[in-house]
Amino acid sequence: MPIHVTELAVHHVHIPFRKRVKHASHARVDTESLVVRCQLSDGTVGWGEGLPREYVTGETIDTAWSMLHATDLPQQLARSWTGIAETIRTLDQFQLTRPNPDDRDCFGNSVRCAIEISILDAVCRVEQRPLSSVTELLPETMAIRSRSESARYSAVFTAMSTFAQISRALKIRYYGFRGAKVKTGVEGVDDRAMLKRLRFLLGRKFDLRIDANEAWTCENLEANLAPLLPFGITSVEQPVPHEQVDGLSRLRGRIGVPLMLDESLCSLIDARRAIERGTCDLFNIRLSKCGGFLNSLRIAALAHQAGLGYQLGCQVGETGILSAAGRHFATSVGNIRYLEGSFDRFLVKERLTVEDITFGYGGIAPALNKGGLGVTIDEAAVARVSQRSAKFPIGAGGSSS
């Protein structure tokens, strides 16, 4: 039976954090996100989430809001589908109206992500299949498909006091984590002393990788890395600003540790350029910055085809909606080098899902096998944290309000 979208309801939500999160590019005490509720003609509802981050894709919550109102959603989405395959084809053709040309094709990715996941969630619920099943429907993913009944997340060390760092390291070791990302390049922090301390506390077998969040330059990268290499770091993420990323091609292979792109890896265009120019060994894929579930799958497939590794990251402050989508990615894609996310209970003060999908002991979390995202959204909680809302009727003459 054909179905179609009848309405998109969009919420700008604001949720405080339980603790301040700081790295070299930004410090944050809360999150401002887009949450989208999609309703289909048979009454089925799906949800999606995107997190505009100006220091990643250039988007703010206000520019994202403006793009939603500037885009003719009814014209692009007012059509009927008979299944998830047709839905994917429609989503592949979907385009946001952007205020300026974007040669990286990433401005608006958080909006795209929220809309796409809400529609996929709804249609997968109709078909009573989990979102993870979408991975099996993309021809590009043939070589990376892998079913798993659980995912293992890694931990993270952001900028914090020495006491807090020691306390976290002991907790991480006690709770059985196997790896962690360490934020480096933060002004006033002795990176060498920090890594030496963490290696001592966590042991020789613990996987430690670092993320400089664009704090260094191509000129000082080797000098900044040299004192950190003795502590066995397994990768360095986004060491230089995006404007200097091409310079990594001459440093790659001689710095003694694999290079990972994050802020410079926000779209399929970014991925292709990185492969062509040889600027990295690993991609950090994040659903919101990469424009949703479908684009993220295709970026992972490109990395695999080019012989590169990839991790699935997360946006700081994402709620259980986006964390659930990430879980479906993690349990349907193989060879993920590192996995980040599902910090929900430990980070955001307001949970938007009825179910608590925060990772458990060892960072392990089960696959979500129910239809769609596999979680129930607490609509009262969404209403509590909404700063503004808009409804977009989909159909002939539909308009926003």
RASULRA-V14245 format. One record per backbone hydrogen bond with DSSP energy under -0.5 kcal/mol. NH is the residue of the N-H (numbers start at 0). CO is the residue of the C=O. E is the energy in kcal/mol with one decimal. If there is no record, write none. Layout:
NH & CO & E
NH & CO & E
This chain:
2 & 80 & -2.5
4 & 76 & -0.6
5 & 38 & -2.9
6 & 38 & -1.4
7 & 391 & -1.9
8 & 36 & -2.8
9 & 7 & -0.5
9 & 389 & -3.2
10 & 34 & -2.9
11 & 387 & -2.7
12 & 10 & -0.8
12 & 32 & -2.5
13 & 384 & -2.5
14 & 30 & -2.3
16 & 28 & -2.9
17 & 346 & -3.0
20 & 27 & -3.0
21 & 19 & -0.5
22 & 25 & -2.7
27 & 20 & -3.1
30 & 14 & -2.3
32 & 12 & -2.1
33 & 49 & -3.0
34 & 10 & -2.7
34 & 32 & -0.5
35 & 47 & -2.5
36 & 8 & -3.2
37 & 35 & -0.6
37 & 45 & -3.1
38 & 6 & -2.6
39 & 43 & -2.9
40 & 3 & -2.2
42 & 39 & -2.1
45 & 37 & -2.6
47 & 35 & -2.1
49 & 33 & -2.2
51 & 49 & -0.6
55 & 52 & -1.7
56 & 52 & -2.0
57 & 52 & -1.0
57 & 53 & -0.5
58 & 52 & -0.7
63 & 59 & -2.4
64 & 60 & -1.9
65 & 61 & -2.3
66 & 62 & -2.3
67 & 63 & -1.9
68 & 64 & -1.6
69 & 65 & -1.7
70 & 66 & -1.5
72 & 70 & -1.8
75 & 71 & -1.2
76 & 72 & -2.5
77 & 73 & -2.2
78 & 76 & -2.2
80 & 2 & -3.1
86 & 82 & -1.7
87 & 83 & -2.3
88 & 84 & -1.7
89 & 85 & -2.0
90 & 86 & -2.4
91 & 87 & -2.2
92 & 88 & -0.9
92 & 89 & -0.6
93 & 89 & -0.7
93 & 90 & -0.7
97 & 95 & -0.8
104 & 101 & -1.0
107 & 105 & -0.5
108 & 105 & -2.2
111 & 107 & -2.4
112 & 108 & -2.6
113 & 109 & -2.1
114 & 110 & -2.3
115 & 111 & -3.0
116 & 112 & -2.6
117 & 113 & -1.6
118 & 114 & -2.0
119 & 115 & -2.8
120 & 116 & -2.8
121 & 117 & -2.0
122 & 118 & -2.7
123 & 119 & -2.6
124 & 120 & -1.8
125 & 121 & -1.9
126 & 122 & -2.0
127 & 124 & -0.9
128 & 123 & -2.5
130 & 371 & -2.5
132 & 129 & -1.9
133 & 130 & -2.1
134 & 131 & -1.3
135 & 132 & -0.9
136 & 133 & -1.7
137 & 133 & -0.6
137 & 134 & -0.8
138 & 136 & -0.6
140 & 137 & -1.4
141 & 138 & -1.4
143 & 140 & -1.8
144 & 140 & -1.1
145 & 331 & -1.7
147 & 330 & -2.0
150 & 364 & -2.8
152 & 150 & -0.6
152 & 362 & -3.5
153 & 338 & -2.9
154 & 178 & -2.4
156 & 180 & -2.9
157 & 155 & -0.5
158 & 21 & -2.4
164 & 160 & -2.4
165 & 161 & -2.5
166 & 162 & -2.5
167 & 163 & -2.4
168 & 164 & -2.5
169 & 165 & -2.3
170 & 166 & -1.9
171 & 167 & -3.0
172 & 168 & -2.3
173 & 169 & -2.4
174 & 170 & -2.6
175 & 172 & -1.3
176 & 171 & -2.0
179 & 206 & -2.3
180 & 154 & -2.2
181 & 208 & -2.4
182 & 156 & -2.9
183 & 210 & -2.4
188 & 185 & -2.0
190 & 188 & -1.1
193 & 189 & -2.2
194 & 190 & -2.6
195 & 191 & -2.4
196 & 192 & -2.1
197 & 193 & -2.5
198 & 194 & -2.7
199 & 195 & -1.8
200 & 196 & -2.3
201 & 197 & -2.7
202 & 198 & -1.7
205 & 202 & -0.7
206 & 177 & -2.6
207 & 205 & -0.6
207 & 231 & -0.5
208 & 179 & -2.0
209 & 234 & -2.5
210 & 181 & -2.3
211 & 236 & -2.1
212 & 236 & -0.6
213 & 237 & -3.3
214 & 211 & -1.4
215 & 238 & -2.3
220 & 216 & -1.2
223 & 219 & -2.4
224 & 220 & -2.3
225 & 221 & -2.3
226 & 222 & -0.6
227 & 224 & -2.3
228 & 224 & -1.4
230 & 227 & -1.7
231 & 228 & -1.9
233 & 207 & -2.3
235 & 257 & -2.3
236 & 209 & -2.5
237 & 259 & -3.3
240 & 215 & -0.7
243 & 240 & -1.9
244 & 241 & -1.7
246 & 243 & -1.7
247 & 244 & -1.8
248 & 245 & -1.4
249 & 246 & -0.9
250 & 246 & -0.6
250 & 247 & -0.5
251 & 247 & -2.7
253 & 250 & -2.0
254 & 250 & -0.8
259 & 235 & -2.6
260 & 281 & -2.1
264 & 261 & -2.4
270 & 266 & -2.2
271 & 267 & -2.6
272 & 268 & -2.4
273 & 269 & -2.5
274 & 270 & -2.1
275 & 271 & -2.7
276 & 272 & -2.7
277 & 273 & -1.1
278 & 273 & -1.6
280 & 258 & -3.1
281 & 258 & -2.0
282 & 308 & -1.6
283 & 260 & -2.3
284 & 282 & -0.8
284 & 310 & -2.6
289 & 285 & -2.2
290 & 287 & -1.1
291 & 286 & -3.2
295 & 291 & -1.6
296 & 292 & -2.0
297 & 293 & -2.0
298 & 294 & -2.3
299 & 295 & -2.1
300 & 296 & -2.2
301 & 297 & -2.2
302 & 298 & -2.3
303 & 299 & -2.3
304 & 300 & -2.3
305 & 301 & -1.9
306 & 303 & -1.3
307 & 302 & -3.0
308 & 280 & -2.6
309 & 334 & -0.5
310 & 282 & -2.6
311 & 337 & -2.0
312 & 284 & -3.4
312 & 310 & -0.7
317 & 314 & -2.1
322 & 318 & -2.3
323 & 319 & -2.1
324 & 320 & -1.5
325 & 321 & -2.4
326 & 322 & -2.0
327 & 323 & -1.9
328 & 324 & -1.8
329 & 325 & -2.8
330 & 326 & -1.9
331 & 328 & -1.4
332 & 328 & -1.0
333 & 143 & -3.7
336 & 309 & -3.1
336 & 334 & -0.6
339 & 311 & -2.7
345 & 342 & -1.8
346 & 342 & -1.0
346 & 343 & -1.4
347 & 343 & -1.5
348 & 15 & -2.3
350 & 348 & -0.5
353 & 375 & -3.2
356 & 354 & -0.8
358 & 341 & -1.6
359 & 363 & -2.8
361 & 174 & -2.9
362 & 359 & -2.2
363 & 360 & -1.4
364 & 150 & -2.4
366 & 148 & -2.1
368 & 366 & -0.7
371 & 128 & -2.6
373 & 370 & -1.4
377 & 351 & -3.0
378 & 376 & -1.2
381 & 377 & -2.0
382 & 378 & -2.1
383 & 379 & -1.9
384 & 380 & -1.7
385 & 381 & -0.7
385 & 382 & -0.5
386 & 11 & -3.9
387 & 11 & -0.9
389 & 9 & -2.2
391 & 7 & -3.2
392 & 390 & -0.6
392 & 398 & -1.3
393 & 5 & -2.2
394 & 392 & -0.6
397 & 394 & -2.7
400 & 390 & -1.1
